[in-house]
């Protein structure tokens, strides 16, 4: 399943990017959208390059067919590698691992100036190689990922005011 969304912000690219590698904000954001046991495992770097890794438990309303793969709460680790000069564009490689779930989630983001604000161009792909149920599992995880991406966007916009 492929996910492609464009998030628009009224603030400048550096203000928004500042939130994307602020450990306190990340913790608040994930708790604010329903995660629990949020841990910022890594948030390091300097001008131009940042590495971010966050572990958290996320809820899932799992259909019967997929209960052998997913739990009501699933632990995931999200890794982001950001690069870009001050003023952007900032480009990110993203990978998400869900403990014990046979899917791969990866993609890219690009945070860039647009008009008087900025946009975050998000492209994520969820894959599963299991025959028969793999497509359903990837679609379910992808659908949950889409909801989470939208919730994060709304949280960020709310914080930016």
MDTraj code that builds the backbone (N, CA, C; nanometers):
import mdtraj as md
import numpy as np

residues = "UNK UNK UNK UNK UNK UNK UNK UNK UNK UNK UNK UNK UNK UNK UNK UNK UNK UNK UNK UNK UNK UNK UNK UNK UNK UNK UNK UNK UNK UNK UNK UNK UNK UNK UNK UNK UNK UNK UNK UNK UNK UNK UNK UNK UNK UNK UNK UNK UNK UNK UNK UNK UNK UNK UNK UNK UNK UNK UNK UNK UNK UNK UNK UNK UNK UNK UNK UNK UNK UNK UNK UNK UNK UNK UNK UNK UNK UNK UNK UNK UNK UNK UNK UNK UNK UNK UNK UNK UNK UNK UNK UNK UNK UNK UNK UNK UNK UNK UNK UNK UNK UNK UNK UNK UNK UNK UNK UNK UNK UNK UNK UNK UNK UNK UNK UNK UNK UNK UNK UNK UNK UNK UNK UNK UNK UNK UNK UNK UNK UNK UNK UNK UNK UNK UNK UNK UNK UNK UNK UNK UNK UNK UNK UNK UNK UNK UNK UNK UNK UNK UNK UNK UNK UNK UNK UNK UNK UNK UNK UNK UNK".split()
xyz = np.array([
    [0.0846, -0.1180, 0.0000],
    [0.0000, 0.0000, 0.0000],
    [0.0885, 0.1234, 0.0000],
    [0.0563, 0.2165, -0.0868],
    [0.1316, 0.3420, -0.0937],
    [0.0478, 0.4558, -0.0367],
    [0.1140, 0.5405, 0.0417],
    [0.0498, 0.6561, 0.1034],
    [0.1244, 0.7790, 0.0545],
    [0.0512, 0.8767, 0.0069],
    [0.1121, 1.0022, -0.0369],
    [0.0230, 1.1153, 0.0095],
    [0.0775, 1.2035, 0.0932],
    [0.0024, 1.3192, 0.1422],
    [0.0915, 1.4424, 0.1418],
    [0.0282, 1.5568, 0.1321],
    [0.0994, 1.6844, 0.1355],
    [0.0396, 1.7669, 0.2489],
    [0.1202, 1.7948, 0.3506],
    [0.0746, 1.8719, 0.4657],
    [0.1226, 2.0155, 0.4522],
    [0.0310, 2.1087, 0.4627],
    [0.0649, 2.2502, 0.4510],
    [0.0645, 2.3160, 0.5879],
    [0.1659, 2.3980, 0.6102],
    [0.1784, 2.4717, 0.7358],
    [0.1921, 2.6200, 0.7063],
    [0.1396, 2.7025, 0.7961],
    [0.1472, 2.8476, 0.7774],
    [0.2781, 2.9059, 0.8307],
    [0.3553, 2.8261, 0.9021],
    [0.4832, 2.8727, 0.9572],
    [0.5973, 2.8410, 0.8604],
    [0.7112, 2.9067, 0.8821],
    [0.8265, 2.8854, 0.7942],
    [0.8881, 2.7473, 0.8154],
    [0.9639, 2.7031, 0.7186],
    [1.0184, 2.5673, 0.7159],
    [1.1082, 2.5381, 0.8372],
    [1.1879, 2.6356, 0.8809],
    [1.2775, 2.6096, 0.9940],
    [1.2010, 2.5968, 1.1259],
    [1.0916, 2.6708, 1.1409],
    [1.0089, 2.6579, 1.2616],
    [0.9487, 2.5181, 1.2688],
    [0.8925, 2.4716, 1.1576],
    [0.8314, 2.3385, 1.1549],
    [0.9387, 2.2314, 1.1725],
    [1.0508, 2.2465, 1.1036],
    [1.1575, 2.1468, 1.1159],
    [1.2083, 2.1396, 1.2594],
    [1.2093, 2.2518, 1.3295],
    [1.2513, 2.2526, 1.4695],
    [1.1684, 2.1572, 1.5549],
    [1.0388, 2.1476, 1.5250],
    [0.9531, 2.0543, 1.5989],
    [0.9867, 1.9096, 1.5646],
    [1.0266, 1.8846, 1.4396],
    [1.0499, 1.7482, 1.3924],
    [1.1717, 1.6822, 1.4580],
    [1.2568, 1.7611, 1.5237],
    [1.3684, 1.6993, 1.5968],
    [1.3803, 1.7539, 1.7394],
    [1.2653, 1.7863, 1.7963],
    [1.2577, 1.8292, 1.9362],
    [1.2029, 1.7111, 2.0170],
    [1.2870, 1.6490, 2.1033],
    [1.2429, 1.5288, 2.1744],
    [1.1205, 1.5508, 2.2635],
    [1.1100, 1.6653, 2.3289],
    [0.9938, 1.6909, 2.4139],
    [0.8669, 1.7024, 2.3303],
    [0.8765, 1.7713, 2.2175],
    [0.7607, 1.7831, 2.1293],
    [0.7193, 1.6467, 2.0754],
    [0.8172, 1.5653, 2.0341],
    [0.7843, 1.4331, 1.9795],
    [0.7083, 1.3498, 2.0816],
    [0.7562, 1.3514, 2.2054],
    [0.6890, 1.2746, 2.3104],
    [0.5465, 1.3250, 2.3306],
    [0.5296, 1.4579, 2.3395],
    [0.3965, 1.5170, 2.3540],
    [0.3056, 1.4789, 2.2367],
    [0.3617, 1.4835, 2.1159],
    [0.2823, 1.4549, 1.9954],
    [0.2303, 1.3120, 1.9969],
    [0.3183, 1.2160, 2.0218],
    [0.2748, 1.0769, 2.0162],
    [0.1768, 1.0426, 2.1280],
    [0.2004, 1.0965, 2.2481],
    [0.1042, 1.0767, 2.3573],
    [-0.0275, 1.1451, 2.3217],
    [-0.0187, 1.2626, 2.2616],
    [-0.1368, 1.3392, 2.2238],
    [-0.2238, 1.2716, 2.1189],
    [-0.1643, 1.1815, 2.0393],
    [-0.2446, 1.1125, 1.9374],
    [-0.2761, 0.9682, 1.9776],
    [-0.2516, 0.9345, 2.1063],
    [-0.2999, 0.8064, 2.1562],
    [-0.1967, 0.6980, 2.1815],
    [-0.0685, 0.7266, 2.1610],
    [0.0340, 0.6258, 2.1889],
    [0.0623, 0.6220, 2.3394],
    [0.1274, 0.5155, 2.3823],
    [0.1690, 0.5041, 2.5219],
    [0.3136, 0.4527, 2.5245],
    [0.3753, 0.4624, 2.6425],
    [0.5137, 0.4180, 2.6617],
    [0.6063, 0.4740, 2.5542],
    [0.5967, 0.6039, 2.5328],
    [0.6773, 0.6714, 2.4299],
    [0.8178, 0.6946, 2.4829],
    [0.9174, 0.6508, 2.4056],
    [1.0585, 0.6715, 2.4405],
    [1.1307, 0.7303, 2.3207],
    [1.1982, 0.8427, 2.3402],
    [1.2837, 0.8974, 2.2352],
    [1.4190, 0.8287, 2.2523],
    [1.4489, 0.7346, 2.1628],
    [1.5718, 0.6558, 2.1722],
    [1.6925, 0.7324, 2.1207],
    [1.6683, 0.8185, 2.0240],
    [1.7772, 0.8971, 1.9669],
    [1.7210, 1.0249, 1.9100],
    [1.7906, 1.1316, 1.9349],
    [1.7592, 1.2599, 1.8741],
    [1.8899, 1.3372, 1.8750],
    [1.9662, 1.3177, 1.7682],
    [2.1000, 1.3742, 1.7672],
    [2.1300, 1.4348, 1.6315],
    [2.2337, 1.5136, 1.6301],
    [2.2767, 1.5733, 1.5054],
    [2.3091, 1.7191, 1.5250],
    [2.3358, 1.7819, 1.4143],
    [2.3657, 1.9236, 1.4148],
    [2.3195, 1.9802, 1.2824],
    [2.3508, 2.1057, 1.2606],
    [2.3044, 2.1740, 1.1400],
    [2.3198, 2.0855, 1.0170],
    [2.2094, 2.0535, 0.9542],
    [2.2160, 1.9782, 0.8299],
    [2.1834, 1.8307, 0.8384],
    [2.2119, 1.7645, 0.9499],
    [2.1856, 1.6205, 0.9610],
    [2.1320, 1.5882, 1.1005],
    [2.0193, 1.5189, 1.1041],
    [1.9612, 1.4764, 1.2305],
    [1.9144, 1.3321, 1.2212],
    [1.9362, 1.2580, 1.3285],
    [1.8861, 1.1210, 1.3395],
    [1.7850, 1.1183, 1.4534],
    [1.6683, 1.0622, 1.4257],
    [1.5606, 1.0556, 1.5243],
    [1.5085, 0.9119, 1.5276],
    [1.4981, 0.8559, 1.6492],
    [1.4366, 0.7233, 1.6665],
    [1.3443, 0.7297, 1.7861],
    [1.2191, 0.6902, 1.7635],
    [1.1194, 0.6938, 1.8696],
    [1.0504, 0.5581, 1.8772],
    [1.0443, 0.5059, 1.9986],
    [0.9738, 0.3795, 2.0252],
    [0.8443, 0.4138, 2.0964],
    [0.7367, 0.3457, 2.0573],
    [0.6085, 0.3711, 2.1226],
    [0.5154, 0.2532, 2.1002],
    [0.4127, 0.2459, 2.1822],
    [0.3070, 0.1473, 2.1643],
    [0.1873, 0.2204, 2.1065],
    [0.1302, 0.1603, 2.0012],
    [0.0154, 0.2219, 1.9356],
    [-0.1026, 0.1257, 1.9364],
    [-0.2235, 0.1802, 1.9517],
    [-0.3419, 0.0946, 1.9527],
    [-0.3832, 0.0551, 1.8108],
    [-0.4481, -0.0599, 1.7992],
    [-0.5023, -0.1048, 1.6714],
    [-0.6323, -0.1790, 1.6961],
    [-0.7317, -0.1497, 1.6158],
    [-0.8598, -0.2198, 1.6221],
    [-0.8511, -0.3328, 1.5195],
    [-0.7933, -0.4448, 1.5622],
    [-0.7532, -0.5524, 1.4719],
    [-0.8714, -0.6411, 1.4326],
    [-0.8938, -0.6583, 1.3003],
    [-0.9989, -0.7515, 1.2575],
    [-0.9568, -0.8959, 1.2847],
    [-1.0551, -0.9846, 1.3008],
    [-1.0301, -1.1246, 1.3354],
    [-0.9277, -1.1931, 1.2478],
    [-0.9327, -1.1707, 1.1176],
    [-0.8417, -1.2345, 1.0230],
    [-0.6946, -1.2044, 1.0520],
    [-0.6666, -1.0886, 1.1122],
    [-0.5281, -1.0445, 1.1314],
    [-0.4798, -1.0564, 1.2756],
    [-0.5625, -1.1152, 1.3648],
    [-0.5260, -1.1208, 1.5076],
    [-0.4028, -1.2048, 1.5353],
    [-0.3653, -1.2948, 1.4452],
    [-0.2432, -1.3714, 1.4701],
    [-0.1177, -1.2901, 1.4371],
    [-0.1360, -1.1754, 1.3707],
    [-0.0217, -1.0903, 1.3353],
    [-0.0126, -0.9653, 1.4203],
    [-0.1269, -0.9148, 1.4669],
    [-0.1312, -0.7876, 1.5386],
    [-0.2020, -0.8031, 1.6722],
    [-0.1658, -0.7184, 1.7661],
    [-0.2273, -0.7136, 1.8984],
    [-0.3084, -0.5849, 1.9114],
    [-0.3886, -0.5731, 2.0174],
    [-0.4591, -0.4471, 2.0396],
    [-0.3621, -0.3295, 2.0614],
    [-0.2419, -0.3579, 2.1146],
    [-0.1339, -0.2586, 2.1285],
    [-0.0089, -0.3190, 2.0663],
    [0.0571, -0.2435, 1.9777],
    [0.1756, -0.2919, 1.9077],
    [0.2905, -0.1939, 1.9272],
    [0.4091, -0.2503, 1.9503],
    [0.5278, -0.1673, 1.9704],
    [0.5933, -0.1404, 1.8363],
    [0.6210, -0.0127, 1.8126],
    [0.6918, 0.0196, 1.6899],
    [0.8068, 0.1135, 1.7183],
    [0.9061, 0.1069, 1.6300],
    [1.0198, 0.1976, 1.6357],
    [1.0249, 0.2703, 1.5018],
    [1.0214, 0.4013, 1.5099],
    [1.0262, 0.4850, 1.3904],
    [1.1622, 0.5523, 1.3850],
    [1.2331, 0.5319, 1.2736],
    [1.3656, 0.5914, 1.2532],
    [1.3587, 0.6913, 1.1390],
    [1.4149, 0.8088, 1.1632],
    [1.4186, 0.9131, 1.0615],
    [1.5600, 0.9660, 1.0485],
    [1.6052, 0.9812, 0.9256],
    [1.7349, 1.0421, 0.8948],
    [1.7077, 1.1682, 0.8135],
    [1.7287, 1.2833, 0.8746],
    [1.7013, 1.4116, 0.8114],
    [1.8299, 1.4763, 0.7617],
    [1.8228, 1.5373, 0.6441],
    [1.9351, 1.6143, 0.5911],
    [1.8815, 1.7364, 0.5194],
    [1.9581, 1.8431, 0.5282],
    [1.9207, 1.9630, 0.4541],
    [1.9829, 2.0865, 0.5149],
    [2.0030, 2.1880, 0.4316],
    [2.0608, 2.3132, 0.4800],
    [1.9564, 2.3975, 0.5529],
    [2.0009, 2.4902, 0.6354],
    [1.9088, 2.5833, 0.7009],
    [1.8236, 2.6487, 0.5933],
    [1.6945, 2.6586, 0.6180],
    [1.6032, 2.7129, 0.5190],
    [1.5447, 2.6082, 0.4263],
    [1.5951, 2.4847, 0.4400],
    [1.5436, 2.3723, 0.3615],
    [1.5880, 2.3768, 0.2165],
    [1.5393, 2.2829, 0.1398],
    [1.4478, 2.1782, 0.1826],
    [1.5173, 2.0744, 0.2704],
    [1.4406, 2.0174, 0.3633],
    [1.4892, 1.9102, 0.4485],
    [1.4318, 1.7799, 0.3946],
    [1.5189, 1.6816, 0.3740],
    [1.4748, 1.5520, 0.3214],
    [1.4988, 1.4445, 0.4256],
    [1.4038, 1.3521, 0.4328],
    [1.4072, 1.2488, 0.5362],
    [1.3839, 1.1114, 0.4760],
    [1.4645, 1.0157, 0.5181],
    [1.4392, 0.8736, 0.4925],
    [1.3768, 0.8207, 0.6203],
    [1.2645, 0.7512, 0.6054],
    [1.1926, 0.7019, 0.7228],
    [1.1750, 0.5509, 0.7137],
    [1.1908, 0.4841, 0.8265],
    [1.1661, 0.3396, 0.8361],
    [1.0922, 0.3140, 0.9671],
    [0.9910, 0.2266, 0.9602],
    [0.9131, 0.1933, 1.0790],
    [0.9098, 0.0420, 1.0925],
    [0.9479, -0.0056, 1.2102],
    [0.9418, -0.1484, 1.2406],
    [0.8355, -0.1705, 1.3463],
    [0.7485, -0.2697, 1.3215],
    [0.6477, -0.3065, 1.4201],
    [0.6892, -0.4423, 1.4748],
    [0.7156, -0.4496, 1.6049],
    [0.7647, -0.5735, 1.6671],
    [0.6740, -0.6915, 1.6361],
    [0.7330, -0.7961, 1.5787],
    [0.6614, -0.9199, 1.5543],
    [0.5620, -0.9171, 1.4394],
    [0.5589, -0.8090, 1.3624],
    [0.4634, -0.7981, 1.2518],
    [0.5420, -0.8020, 1.1205],
    [0.5085, -0.8967, 1.0324],
    [0.5872, -0.9173, 0.9098],
    [0.5540, -0.8183, 0.7972],
    [0.5699, -0.6903, 0.8263],
    [0.5528, -0.5876, 0.7234],
    [0.6773, -0.5007, 0.7200],
    [0.7023, -0.4403, 0.6062],
    [0.8085, -0.3400, 0.5993],
    [0.7417, -0.2067, 0.5662],
    [0.7840, -0.1044, 0.6376],
    [0.7284, 0.0293, 0.6188],
    [0.8463, 0.1238, 0.5986],
    [0.8439, 0.1931, 0.4883],
    [0.9516, 0.2870, 0.4620],
    [0.9041, 0.3966, 0.3695],
    [0.9830, 0.5008, 0.3626],
    [0.9456, 0.6080, 0.2728],
    [1.0334, 0.7290, 0.2891],
    [0.9808, 0.8398, 0.2404],
    [1.0553, 0.9650, 0.2407],
    [0.9611, 1.0798, 0.2738],
    [1.0214, 1.1846, 0.3284],
    [0.9492, 1.3099, 0.3489],
    [1.0381, 1.4219, 0.2964],
    [0.9744, 1.5259, 0.2488],
    [1.0481, 1.6458, 0.2109],
    [0.9727, 1.7656, 0.2656],
    [1.0407, 1.8398, 0.3528],
    [0.9849, 1.9602, 0.4130],
    [1.0470, 2.0790, 0.3398],
    [0.9626, 2.1562, 0.2723],
    [1.0153, 2.2646, 0.1897],
    [0.9255, 2.3880, 0.1980],
    [0.9855, 2.5021, 0.1670],
    [0.9137, 2.6290, 0.1647],
    [0.8112, 2.6284, 0.0522],
    [0.6939, 2.6812, 0.0833],
    [0.5925, 2.7015, -0.0200],
    [0.5104, 2.8228, 0.0193],
    [0.4988, 2.9166, -0.0725],
    [0.4273, 3.0419, -0.0493],
    [0.4826, 3.1072, 0.0785],
    [0.3954, 3.1482, 0.1716],
    [0.4439, 3.2144, 0.2935],
    [0.4677, 3.1156, 0.4070],
    [0.4497, 2.9869, 0.3803],
    [0.4715, 2.8845, 0.4826],
    [0.5579, 2.7727, 0.4278],
    [0.5165, 2.6489, 0.4557],
    [0.5921, 2.5349, 0.4055],
    [0.4988, 2.4154, 0.3897],
    [0.5501, 2.3121, 0.3236],
    [0.4763, 2.1876, 0.3064],
    [0.5669, 2.0707, 0.3424],
    [0.5041, 1.9645, 0.3906],
    [0.5739, 1.8383, 0.4134],
    [0.5127, 1.7368, 0.3177],
    [0.5927, 1.6923, 0.2230],
    [0.5507, 1.5951, 0.1225],
    [0.5874, 1.4571, 0.1764],
    [0.4859, 1.3774, 0.2131],
    [0.5069, 1.2481, 0.2786],
    [0.4740, 1.1356, 0.1804],
    [0.5680, 1.0425, 0.1637],
    [0.5467, 0.9252, 0.0781],
    [0.5915, 0.8015, 0.1555],
    [0.4971, 0.7135, 0.1854],
    [0.5228, 0.5929, 0.2653],
    [0.4723, 0.4719, 0.1872],
    [0.5432, 0.3594, 0.1993],
    [0.4955, 0.2353, 0.1397],
    [0.4989, 0.1245, 0.2441],
    [0.3906, 0.0487, 0.2497],
    [0.3783, -0.0652, 0.3411],
    [0.3733, -0.1911, 0.2559],
    [0.4625, -0.2867, 0.2862],
    [0.4678, -0.4118, 0.2098],
    [0.4637, -0.5306, 0.3044],
    [0.4101, -0.6419, 0.2532],
    [0.4100, -0.7672, 0.3269],
    [0.4206, -0.8808, 0.2258],
    [0.5171, -0.9705, 0.2461],
    [0.5411, -1.0780, 0.1514],
    [0.4682, -1.2082, 0.1807],
    [0.3810, -1.2090, 0.2804],
    [0.3100, -1.3332, 0.3147],
    [0.2028, -1.3612, 0.2095],
    [0.1991, -1.4831, 0.1549],
    [0.0941, -1.5157, 0.0579],
    [-0.0453, -1.5068, 0.1214],
    [-0.1423, -1.4796, 0.0421],
    [-0.2846, -1.4724, 0.0759],
    [-0.3204, -1.3554, 0.1668],
    [-0.2806, -1.3578, 0.2933],
    [-0.3225, -1.2512, 0.3856],
    [-0.2276, -1.1317, 0.3850],
    [-0.1138, -1.1432, 0.3192],
    [-0.0144, -1.0353, 0.3202],
    [-0.0689, -0.9025, 0.2712],
    [-0.1467, -0.9070, 0.1631],
    [-0.2048, -0.7838, 0.1097],
    [-0.3010, -0.7198, 0.2074],
    [-0.3822, -0.8022, 0.2729],
    [-0.4777, -0.7500, 0.3717],
    [-0.4037, -0.6899, 0.4913],
    [-0.2967, -0.7566, 0.5344],
    [-0.2177, -0.7063, 0.6466],
    [-0.1532, -0.5724, 0.6098],
    [-0.0918, -0.5644, 0.4921],
    [-0.0302, -0.4391, 0.4478],
    [-0.1345, -0.3285, 0.4361],
    [-0.2527, -0.3606, 0.3829],
    [-0.3590, -0.2602, 0.3700],
    [-0.4069, -0.2118, 0.5069],
    [-0.4214, -0.3050, 0.6033],
    [-0.4666, -0.2675, 0.7363],
    [-0.3633, -0.1777, 0.8047],
    [-0.2365, -0.2198, 0.7999],
    [-0.1296, -0.1396, 0.8620],
    [-0.1193, -0.0040, 0.7917],
    [-0.1310, -0.0048, 0.6594],
    [-0.1260, 0.1202, 0.5843],
    [-0.2405, 0.2136, 0.6196],
    [-0.3598, 0.1577, 0.6364],
    [-0.4754, 0.2383, 0.6739],
    [-0.4545, 0.3004, 0.8122],
    [-0.4023, 0.2221, 0.9063],
    [-0.3710, 0.2763, 1.0392],
    [-0.2633, 0.3842, 1.0290],
    [-0.1637, 0.3617, 0.9428],
    [-0.0570, 0.4608, 0.9240],
    [-0.1137, 0.5914, 0.8685],
    [-0.2060, 0.5818, 0.7741],
    [-0.2690, 0.7030, 0.7190],
    [-0.3400, 0.7820, 0.8275],
    [-0.4129, 0.7119, 0.9145],
    [-0.4835, 0.7788, 1.0248],
    [-0.3833, 0.8457, 1.1192],
    [-0.2734, 0.7768, 1.1486],
    [-0.1719, 0.8328, 1.2382],
    [-0.1052, 0.9551, 1.1757],
    [-0.0767, 0.9481, 1.0465],
    [-0.0143, 1.0615, 0.9767],
    [-0.1065, 1.1831, 0.9831],
    [-0.2353, 1.1627, 0.9625],
    [-0.3322, 1.2726, 0.9690],
    [-0.3414, 1.3277, 1.1110],
    [-0.3429, 1.2394, 1.2115],
    [-0.3493, 1.2842, 1.3511],
    [-0.2245, 1.3643, 1.3881],
    [-0.1078, 1.3201, 1.3416],
    [0.0161, 1.3947, 1.3676],
    [0.0089, 1.5332, 1.3055],
    [-0.0377, 1.5391, 1.1821],
    [-0.0501, 1.6666, 1.1111],
    [-0.1395, 1.7629, 1.1893],
    [-0.2555, 1.7150, 1.2331],
    [-0.3477, 1.7999, 1.3087],
    [-0.2868, 1.8443, 1.4412],
    [-0.2114, 1.7549, 1.5065],
    [-0.1465, 1.7895, 1.6324],
    [-0.0430, 1.9003, 1.6081],
    [0.0393, 1.8832, 1.5049],
    [0.1444, 1.9808, 1.4738],
    [0.0806, 2.1162, 1.4411],
    [-0.0214, 2.1157, 1.3574],
    [-0.0878, 2.2420, 1.3218],
    [-0.1446, 2.3090, 1.4466],
    [-0.2020, 2.2305, 1.5367],
    [-0.2554, 2.2853, 1.6605],
    [-0.1463, 2.3483, 1.7467],
    [-0.0320, 2.2849, 1.7520],
    [0.0794, 2.3360, 1.8312],
    [0.1365, 2.4643, 1.7704],
    [0.1397, 2.4704, 1.6372],
    [0.1948, 2.5880, 1.5702],
    [0.1025, 2.7084, 1.5802],
    [-0.0276, 2.6811, 1.6039],
    [-0.1255, 2.7895, 1.6211],
    [-0.1697, 2.8539, 1.4926],
])
top = md.Topology()
chain = top.add_chain()
for i, resn in enumerate(residues, 1):
    res = top.add_residue(resn, chain, resSeq=i)
    for name in ("N", "CA", "C"):
        top.add_atom(name, md.element.get_by_symbol(name[0]), res)
traj = md.Trajectory(xyz[None], top)
